[in-house]
Amino acid sequence: MKETILELQNITKVYHNGVVANRNISISFKKGEIHSIVGENGAGKSTLMKIIYGIESPSDGQIIHKGENSAARWKRSRPVSAWCTSTLC
């Protein structure tokens, strides 16, 4: 069984102006898997990636990195990177 490297549980992002970019997004990433995120313009794809990269913080939900619940410190601890696979593995 492959190790779960990153898990997002019920991630929601609401901006200060009330716009909901993501609502209850849950996904897990296991070592060696390849994922793609698709959707219409304004669907929240870029916001979700910014949350994963640590550029944005979620308004609600949990980020579990290698088994550790780290949503509160995720933004402070993640480097800004175009490629997150090398920083997560």
N, C-alpha and C positions, 0 to 999 in steps of 0.2 A: 504494500500500500504506500502511495506517495505521500510525502510530508506536506501538510498545508502550511504554506509560507505566509499568506496574508488572507484574512477573512474580514469582510465588511458585513455588519449585521444591522439592518434597518437604518441605513444612513439616510438622513434627511438634511437638506441644505435650504434654508430660507434666508434670503438677503434682507437687509435693513428696510428696503422699500416694499417688503411683503411678497416679492416674487419667490415662488417655490421652484427651485432648480432641480432638486432630486427629492423623491418621496419614498421612504422605506426600501432602499436599494440593498439587497443582500447578494453577495457573491463570494466565492472562495477561490483562491489561486493555489494550485498545488505545483510542486517543483516539476519542471519540465513541460508544463501545459502552455498552450498558446491560446490567447483570448482576443476577441475583437469586440469593440463596442460600436454599434450602429444605431442610427435613428435620424429623425428629421431635424432640421434646423431648430434650435431652441429647445431640444429635448433634454439637455443637461449632460451631454457626453463630456464636454470640456470641463464642466464643473466637477464631475465625478473623477476625471483624471487629475484635476488640481487637488482634490481631496487625497487621492492616492499618493501623489507626489509630495504632499505636505504644504502646498502653496496656500490652500484654503483649509479651514477647519469645518467639520460638519456641525450643523446646529443640533443634531441628535443622532444617536446610534453608537455602535461600538466598532472599533478597529482593533483587530487582534492580529498582532505580528509575531509569528513563531510561537504561538500559544500565550502571549502576554497581552492583556487588554491595555491598549496604549492610546486610546482616542484623545485623552486629555493632553498628552504630551506629543502627539503625532506631529503636529505642525512644527514644533520646536526641534524635533529630532531628525527629520527627513531632509536630505539635501535636495536642492532644486536640480532636477536632471531631466533630460529628454528621454532617457532610458532608465526605467526603474528596475529592470530585471537584475542588473548587477548589484544594486544596493539591497535588494530583497533576498537574494540567495546567499 
